Amino acid sequence: MTDLADKHAVITGGGSGIGASCAEALARAGARVTLMGRDRARLEAQREAMRAAWPQDKPMSVRISAHDWVDGGTTPDDAVEIARAFKAAGADMIDVSSGQVSKQEKPVYGRMFQTPFADRIRNEAGIATIAVGAISEADHVNSIIAAGRADLCAVARPHLANPSWTLNEAAKIGYFDVAWPKQYAAAKSQLERNLERERALAADNARLTPQERAQRAEGTV
């Protein structure tokens, strides 16, 4: 199989059958594998097989739903205990998502809405976490990591909307020591100059009175 060292595979039904076989094969090829399933005994057996296949010096993460958003489902309190169990079983990190297990779910969306679950698991279960969900700016990522709420942040949908999200966000926060693909290199300096002008203009406007800002917008000053 092709080397998959930089790939991430999510396996549904990973506790047995074809799902288990695929998970083991992908792990041997170097991919990061996330198992999805609800049968504890099968998942524990599969975890042992994955640990045997995956190099001991590389971390293994487990993705969980920390809140099913439905009566009778997993709650944030449950998630902490689940994380403790996975830690005891040898997991190195918990990828903390929520929901998508029932059509009756009623999630409460908002900016970084799943980060509190990652925060609780990290600080109560004592295991590293990955925060996900409605993390859409580099400042979100930096604040989560700096506050000790998670160890990593996974950003998916912003990259679907804009494949250059990471490059754009780096420029926005003034981090320029990042390589762009050669065919796009000319756009890097232009973006950085435009953002610098925007910051300078914003700082200049902040010193003006509301009346002066209105006059500037109308072109009368």
C-alpha positions as CSV (number, residue, x, y, z in Angstrom):
1,M,0.0,0.0,0.0
2,T,1.2,3.6,-0.7
3,D,2.8,5.4,2.2
4,L,0.0,7.3,4.0
5,A,2.1,9.1,6.7
6,D,0.4,12.4,6.1
7,K,-3.2,11.1,5.8
8,H,-6.1,10.7,8.3
9,A,-8.6,7.9,7.9
10,V,-11.9,7.7,9.8
11,I,-13.2,4.1,9.9
12,T,-16.9,3.5,10.7
13,G,-17.7,0.0,12.0
14,G,-14.0,-0.3,12.9
15,G,-14.6,-2.9,15.6
16,S,-14.9,-5.9,13.3
17,G,-15.0,-7.3,9.7
18,I,-14.0,-5.2,6.8
19,G,-13.7,-2.0,8.9
20,A,-11.2,-3.7,11.3
21,S,-9.2,-5.0,8.4
22,C,-9.1,-1.6,6.7
23,A,-8.1,0.1,9.9
24,E,-5.2,-2.2,10.5
25,A,-4.0,-1.9,6.9
26,L,-4.1,1.9,7.0
27,A,-2.3,2.0,10.3
28,R,0.5,-0.2,8.8
29,A,0.7,2.2,5.9
30,G,1.3,5.1,8.3
31,A,-2.1,6.8,8.3
32,R,-3.6,8.3,11.4
33,V,-6.7,6.2,12.0
34,T,-9.8,7.1,13.9
35,L,-12.2,4.3,14.9
36,M,-15.9,5.0,15.1
37,G,-18.2,2.5,16.8
38,R,-20.2,1.7,19.9
39,D,-19.4,-1.9,20.7
40,R,-16.9,-1.6,23.6
41,A,-15.5,-5.1,23.6
42,R,-14.9,-5.1,19.9
43,L,-13.4,-1.6,20.0
44,E,-11.1,-2.6,22.9
45,A,-9.9,-5.6,20.9
46,Q,-9.4,-3.5,17.8
47,R,-7.5,-0.9,19.9
48,E,-5.1,-3.6,20.9
49,A,-4.6,-4.7,17.3
50,M,-4.1,-1.1,16.3
51,R,-1.6,-0.5,19.0
52,A,0.3,-3.6,17.9
53,A,0.4,-2.3,14.3
54,W,1.1,1.3,15.1
55,P,4.6,2.2,16.1
56,Q,4.9,2.7,19.9
57,D,6.8,6.0,19.5
58,K,3.8,7.6,17.6
59,P,0.6,8.8,19.3
60,M,-2.7,7.2,18.9
61,S,-5.9,9.3,19.1
62,V,-9.5,8.4,19.6
63,R,-12.4,10.5,18.3
64,I,-15.5,10.6,20.5
65,S,-18.9,12.3,20.7
66,A,-18.6,14.3,24.0
67,H,-22.3,15.3,23.8
68,D,-24.9,13.4,21.8
69,W,-27.4,16.3,22.2
70,V,-30.2,13.9,22.7
71,D,-32.0,12.3,25.7
72,G,-30.3,9.1,26.8
73,G,-27.2,9.8,24.8
74,T,-23.6,10.6,25.9
75,T,-23.3,13.7,28.1
76,P,-20.2,15.8,28.8
77,D,-19.9,14.1,32.2
78,D,-19.9,10.7,30.4
79,A,-17.3,12.0,28.0
80,V,-14.8,12.6,30.8
81,E,-15.3,9.0,32.0
82,I,-15.0,7.7,28.5
83,A,-11.7,9.7,28.1
84,R,-10.4,8.2,31.3
85,A,-11.2,4.7,30.1
86,F,-9.4,5.3,26.8
87,K,-6.4,6.8,28.6
88,A,-6.2,3.7,30.8
89,A,-6.4,1.6,27.7
90,G,-3.4,3.3,26.2
91,A,-4.8,6.2,24.0
92,D,-2.6,9.3,23.8
93,M,-5.1,11.9,22.8
94,I,-8.9,12.4,22.5
95,D,-10.3,14.1,19.4
96,V,-13.4,15.8,20.9
97,S,-16.4,16.1,18.6
98,S,-20.1,15.9,19.4
99,G,-23.4,14.7,18.0
100,Q,-24.1,13.2,14.6
101,V,-25.4,10.0,16.2
102,S,-29.1,10.7,16.1
103,K,-31.6,12.5,13.9
104,Q,-33.3,13.7,17.0
105,E,-30.3,15.6,18.2
106,K,-30.6,19.3,19.1
107,P,-27.1,20.7,19.2
108,V,-26.5,24.3,20.4
109,Y,-24.2,25.8,17.9
110,G,-21.9,28.8,18.3
111,R,-18.3,29.9,18.0
112,M,-16.0,27.2,19.2
113,F,-19.0,25.5,20.7
114,Q,-17.3,22.1,21.2
115,T,-14.2,23.5,22.9
116,P,-15.6,23.4,26.4
117,F,-15.8,19.6,26.0
118,A,-12.2,19.3,25.0
119,D,-11.3,21.6,27.9
120,R,-13.1,19.4,30.5
121,I,-11.6,16.2,29.2
122,R,-8.1,17.7,29.1
123,N,-8.2,19.1,32.6
124,E,-10.4,16.5,34.4
125,A,-9.3,13.3,32.7
126,G,-5.7,14.4,32.3
127,I,-5.3,13.5,28.7
128,A,-4.3,15.6,25.7
129,T,-7.2,16.7,23.5
130,I,-7.9,18.0,20.0
131,A,-10.6,20.8,19.9
132,V,-12.9,20.9,16.8
133,G,-16.0,22.6,15.7
134,A,-16.7,26.3,14.6
135,I,-13.0,27.2,15.0
136,S,-12.7,29.6,12.1
137,E,-9.8,32.0,12.8
138,A,-6.2,31.7,13.8
139,D,-7.0,33.8,16.9
140,H,-9.5,31.2,18.0
141,V,-6.8,28.5,17.7
142,N,-4.2,30.6,19.6
143,S,-6.6,31.5,22.4
144,I,-7.6,27.8,22.9
145,I,-4.1,26.6,23.0
146,A,-2.8,29.5,25.1
147,A,-5.6,29.0,27.7
148,G,-4.8,25.3,28.1
149,R,-8.2,24.2,26.8
150,A,-6.7,21.8,24.2
151,D,-3.4,20.7,22.8
152,L,-4.3,20.8,19.2
153,C,-7.1,22.3,17.0
154,A,-8.5,20.6,13.9
155,V,-9.9,23.0,11.3
156,A,-11.9,21.4,8.6
157,R,-14.8,23.4,7.1
158,P,-12.9,26.7,6.7
159,H,-10.4,24.7,4.6
160,L,-13.3,23.4,2.5
161,A,-14.5,27.0,1.9
162,N,-10.9,28.3,1.3
163,P,-8.1,25.8,0.7
164,S,-5.6,28.6,1.4
165,W,-7.1,29.3,4.9
166,T,-3.9,28.5,6.8
167,L,-1.8,30.8,4.5
168,N,-4.3,33.6,4.8
169,E,-4.7,33.3,8.6
170,A,-0.9,33.3,9.0
171,A,-0.7,36.5,7.0
172,K,-3.5,38.1,9.1
173,I,-1.7,37.6,12.4
174,G,1.6,38.7,10.9
175,Y,3.3,35.4,10.7
176,F,5.2,35.6,7.4
177,D,7.8,32.8,7.8
178,V,5.6,30.2,6.0
179,A,6.3,28.7,2.6
180,W,3.7,29.1,-0.2
181,P,3.4,26.9,-3.2
182,K,5.8,28.2,-5.9
183,Q,3.0,29.0,-8.3
184,Y,1.3,31.2,-5.7
185,A,4.4,32.9,-4.3
186,A,3.7,36.2,-6.1
187,A,0.4,36.5,-4.2
188,K,2.0,36.1,-0.8
189,S,3.8,39.5,-0.7
190,Q,0.7,41.2,-2.2
191,L,-1.6,39.7,0.5
192,E,0.9,40.8,3.2
193,R,1.1,44.3,1.9
194,N,-2.7,44.6,1.6
195,L,-3.2,43.4,5.1
196,E,-0.6,45.8,6.4
197,R,-2.4,48.7,4.7
198,E,-5.7,47.6,6.3
199,R,-4.1,47.5,9.7
200,A,-2.6,50.9,9.3
201,L,-5.9,52.3,8.1
202,A,-7.7,50.8,11.0
203,A,-5.3,52.2,13.4
204,D,-5.6,55.6,11.8
205,N,-9.4,55.5,11.9
206,A,-9.3,54.6,15.5
207,R,-7.8,58.0,16.3
208,L,-10.6,59.9,14.5
209,T,-13.8,61.1,16.0
210,P,-17.0,59.6,14.6
211,Q,-17.7,62.8,12.7
212,E,-14.2,62.7,11.2
213,R,-14.7,59.0,10.2
214,A,-18.0,59.9,8.5
215,Q,-16.4,62.8,6.6
216,R,-13.5,60.5,5.5
217,A,-16.0,57.9,4.2
218,E,-17.8,60.7,2.3
219,G,-14.5,62.0,0.9
220,T,-15.0,65.5,2.3
221,V,-11.7,65.4,4.3
